[in-house]
């Protein structure tokens, strides 16, 4: 397998006390400018390594490990700098991924056709190309979910719903209807309750025979996506109960098991471990705050 990382050329971490001292010497705007410049240099390195040196050929089209991730990076850079060249680069890569992903059978945002169509539609909107926007949206809505599709984030139903949320966030609410997403949510909730029977968690899922907890294949990723859906009151309680179960059973170190029953406190990355779970818990805190604000507005 080829290396799936690039050397870290970012600035070294500076402790808080040292940072305060440095701030008195270097104005904050100068530091911000330096960090922005470093980030853009890193972006150019990634583009050169993954797109330029490959001769602009697509061997892996996915956002997770392939060049669609480079396209997404270019899109994020465009959002910050408004550099039209980043938008054009993103469009170019997405077009190549569009051809490469046809017939793949994969349907998620990070590893499937949904990610290509969703990012393509959003970039087309920013480029002001309505015809291209309509084409990508039409292709997205033609994606069929197999009945044996897993529920996890990387390849499964949650991953497809993530793409739906991405479209609604960047193009507008209702781009993908709640009715359409509801049928997918129903399948996820049904499967989670079924596997959780006689267990301690409100919801539970399997991928390749293992009950994973992490963001890529397990509870953290699925709960993160479900919290962006319109859920019924009992479903909200199931999600909250699942998160409570995870928090209650974390390791003394603060890390989380990679799968149900695992006692190995070894994996600490997004796929398995605390980093992926932390992002889900941050999302949970956001959802709770949003609901509290909405409730207070009703009382006004």
C-alpha positions in Angstrom: 0.0 0.0 0.0 1.3 3.5 -0.8 2.0 5.9 2.0 -1.2 7.6 3.0 0.3 10.7 4.6 2.5 13.7 3.9 5.4 15.0 6.0 4.2 17.5 8.6 5.8 20.8 7.6 3.5 23.0 9.8 5.0 25.1 12.6 5.8 23.3 15.9 3.4 23.6 18.8 4.1 26.5 21.1 3.1 26.2 24.8 0.6 28.9 26.0 3.2 30.8 28.1 5.6 30.9 25.2 2.9 31.9 22.8 2.0 34.9 25.0 5.6 36.0 25.0 5.9 35.5 21.3 2.7 37.5 20.8 4.3 40.6 22.4 7.1 40.4 19.8 5.1 39.3 16.7 1.7 41.0 16.0 -1.2 38.6 15.8 -2.0 39.6 12.2 1.5 38.6 11.2 1.2 35.2 12.8 -2.2 34.7 11.1 -0.6 35.7 7.7 2.2 33.2 8.3 -0.2 30.4 9.2 -2.4 31.1 6.2 0.7 31.1 3.9 1.9 27.8 5.4 -1.6 26.2 4.9 -1.7 27.3 1.3 1.8 26.0 0.7 0.7 22.7 2.1 -2.3 22.7 -0.1 -0.1 23.2 -3.2 2.1 20.3 -2.1 -0.9 18.0 -1.8 -2.3 19.0 -5.2 1.1 18.5 -6.8 1.6 15.1 -5.2 -1.9 13.7 -5.7 -3.0 15.3 -9.0 -0.1 16.9 -10.9 2.5 14.1 -10.6 -0.2 11.5 -11.5 -0.6 13.1 -14.9 -4.2 14.0 -13.8 -5.2 10.4 -13.9 -7.7 8.9 -11.4 -6.6 5.7 -9.7 -8.7 6.3 -6.5 -11.7 8.6 -7.0 -12.8 8.7 -3.3 -12.8 11.6 -0.9 -11.4 9.4 1.8 -8.1 8.2 0.2 -8.3 9.5 -3.3 -8.3 12.6 -5.5 -11.8 13.7 -4.6 -10.2 14.6 -1.3 -7.8 16.9 -3.2 -10.9 18.4 -4.9 -12.5 18.9 -1.5 -9.3 20.6 -0.2 -9.3 23.0 -3.2 -13.0 23.8 -2.4 -12.2 24.6 1.2 -9.3 26.8 0.1 -11.7 28.6 -2.3 -14.1 29.2 0.6 -11.3 31.0 2.5 -9.4 32.8 -0.3 -12.1 33.2 -3.1 -9.4 32.3 -5.5 -11.2 31.2 -8.7 -8.2 29.0 -9.6 -9.1 26.7 -6.6 -12.7 26.5 -7.8 -11.6 25.6 -11.4 -9.2 23.0 -10.0 -12.0 21.4 -7.9 -14.3 21.3 -10.9 -11.6 19.7 -13.0 -10.9 16.9 -10.5 -14.6 16.3 -9.8 -15.2 15.9 -13.5 -12.5 13.2 -13.7 -13.9 11.5 -10.6 -17.3 11.5 -12.1 -16.2 9.3 -14.9 -14.1 7.1 -12.7 -16.9 6.5 -10.1 -19.6 5.4 -12.6 -20.7 1.8 -11.9 -18.6 1.6 -8.7 -21.7 0.5 -6.7 -20.5 2.6 -3.7 -22.9 5.1 -2.4 -21.4 7.1 0.5 -20.0 10.6 0.7 -16.4 9.6 1.6 -16.0 6.5 -0.5 -18.7 6.5 -3.1 -20.6 8.1 -5.9 -22.7 10.3 -3.6 -19.6 12.2 -2.6 -18.7 12.9 -6.3 -22.2 14.1 -7.2 -22.6 16.1 -4.0 -19.3 18.0 -4.2 -19.9 18.4 -8.0 -23.3 20.0 -7.4 -22.0 22.4 -4.7 -19.0 23.5 -6.8 -21.3 24.0 -9.8 -23.4 26.3 -7.7 -20.4 28.4 -6.7 -19.3 28.5 -10.3 -22.8 29.8 -11.3 -23.3 26.8 -13.7 -27.0 25.9 -13.3 -26.9 23.3 -16.0 -24.0 21.4 -14.3 -25.7 21.8 -10.9 -28.9 20.3 -12.2 -27.0 17.4 -13.8 -25.1 16.5 -10.7 -28.3 16.7 -8.6 -30.1 14.5 -11.0 -27.3 11.9 -10.9 -27.3 12.1 -7.1 -31.0 11.3 -7.0 -30.5 8.4 -9.3 -28.3 6.6 -6.8 -29.9 3.4 -5.6 -29.2 2.0 -2.1 -28.8 -1.8 -2.0 -31.0 -3.6 0.5 -27.9 -5.2 2.0 -26.1 -1.9 2.5 -24.4 -1.6 5.9 -25.3 1.3 8.2 -21.9 2.8 8.9 -20.4 6.1 7.7 -17.6 5.1 5.4 -19.5 2.9 3.0 -23.1 2.6 4.2 -26.4 4.4 4.8 -25.0 6.9 7.3 -22.4 7.8 4.6 -25.2 8.4 2.1 -27.1 10.6 4.5 -23.9 12.6 5.1 -23.9 13.5 1.4 -27.6 14.5 1.7 -26.7 16.9 4.6 -23.8 18.3 2.7 -26.1 19.2 -0.2 -28.7 20.8 2.0 -26.1 22.8 3.9 -24.4 24.2 0.8 -27.2 24.5 -1.7 -30.2 25.0 0.5 -32.6 23.2 2.9 -34.9 20.9 0.9 -32.4 20.2 -1.9 -32.8 16.6 -0.7 -36.2 16.2 0.9 -36.8 15.0 4.5 -39.2 12.5 3.0 -36.4 11.0 0.9 -33.9 10.9 3.8 -36.6 9.6 6.2 -36.7 6.2 4.5 -33.0 5.8 5.1 -33.2 7.0 8.7 -35.9 4.4 9.3 -33.7 1.6 8.1 -30.8 2.7 10.3 -33.0 3.1 13.4 -34.7 -0.3 12.8 -31.4 -2.1 12.4 -29.9 -0.4 15.5 -32.8 -1.3 17.7 -32.8 -4.9 16.5 -29.2 -5.5 17.3 -29.3 -3.7 20.6 -31.9 -6.1 22.0 -30.8 -7.6 25.2 -27.8 -5.2 25.2 -27.0 -2.2 27.3 -26.9 0.4 24.5 -30.1 1.8 22.9 -28.7 1.3 19.4 -26.0 -1.0 18.1 -24.6 -1.9 14.7 -22.3 -4.4 13.1 -19.9 -4.2 10.2 -18.2 -7.3 9.0 -19.4 -9.1 12.1 -18.0 -6.6 14.6 -19.9 -4.1 16.8 -17.6 -1.1 16.1 -17.8 2.1 18.2 -15.7 4.5 16.1 -16.5 7.1 13.5 -15.7 5.2 10.4 -17.7 2.0 10.9 -19.5 2.3 14.1 -21.6 4.1 16.7 -19.8 7.5 16.7 -20.2 8.0 12.9 -23.8 6.8 12.8 -24.8 8.9 15.8 -23.1 12.0 14.3 -25.2 11.7 11.1 -28.4 10.9 12.9 -28.1 14.1 14.9 -28.3 16.0 11.6 -31.6 14.3 10.7 -35.2 15.1 11.7 -35.8 12.4 14.4 -38.9 11.4 16.3 -38.8 11.9 20.0 -38.2 8.3 20.8 -35.4 8.2 18.2 -33.8 11.2 19.9 -33.8 9.3 23.2 -32.2 6.3 21.5 -29.4 8.5 20.2 -28.9 10.1 23.6 -29.0 6.7 25.3 -26.3 5.4 22.9 -24.0 8.3 23.6 -24.5 8.0 27.3 -23.6 4.3 27.1 -20.4 5.2 25.2 -19.4 7.9 27.7 -20.1 5.6 30.7 -17.9 2.8 29.2 -14.9 4.8 28.0 -11.5 3.8 29.2 -9.9 5.4 32.3 -7.5 7.1 29.9 -10.4 8.9 28.2 -10.0 6.9 25.0 -12.9 4.7 23.7 -13.0 1.0 22.8 -12.7 0.3 19.1 -15.5 -2.2 19.3 -18.0 -3.7 21.8 -16.2 -5.7 24.5 -12.7 -4.7 23.4 -10.3 -4.0 26.3 -7.5 -2.9 24.1 -6.7 0.8 24.7 -4.5 1.1 21.7 -6.2 2.8 18.7 -6.4 6.6 18.9 -7.5 8.1 15.6 -10.6 9.2 13.7 -11.6 5.7 12.6 -11.3 4.1 16.0 -10.9 5.9 19.3 -11.4 9.2 21.0 -10.8 11.7 18.1 -13.8 10.4 16.1 -16.0 10.1 19.2 -15.0 13.7 20.3 -16.3 15.1 17.1 -19.6 13.3 17.7 -19.8 14.6 21.2 -19.2 18.2 20.0 -22.0 17.7 17.6 -24.2 16.5 20.4 -23.4 19.6 22.4 -24.3 21.8 19.4 -27.6 20.0 19.0 -28.5 20.4 22.6 -27.7 24.1 22.6 -29.7 24.7 19.4 -32.7 22.9 20.9 -32.4 25.0 24.1 -32.3 28.2 22.1 -35.4 27.1 20.1 -37.2 26.3 23.3 -36.4 29.7 24.9 -37.6 31.4 21.7 -40.9 29.6 22.0 -41.3 31.0 25.6 -40.7 34.6 24.4 
